[in-house]
Amino acid sequence: MKYVHGLKPEMEIKTAISILISSDFLQMAGLVEESLSYVSENLQEILQLPIDMNCMSSSLVKRLAGKVEIEVLDTLKDKKDKLKSKIFMKKLEILFQDN
């Protein structure tokens, strides 16, 4: 709601995915972009949280893949494979589209 009233919301590791999914659903493009940047910068910490990431849309995962460098993606530890393989798949799609 802070964002709706023109205030910048405070991003936290534990709420970043929820804000990302909600802002995408509500079509708040600026907040989606901010959330994607925050998630890409803090991906390792976010993957360690006990949250379900299956509700992220394919387009969000693809946009996230575009923000994560392949070297960073390769070093991620995702024991339960919540998101890493999906990001890898989308990253490959992006690389093939570019070529």
Beta strands, then each sheet from edge to edge (+ up, - down):
end
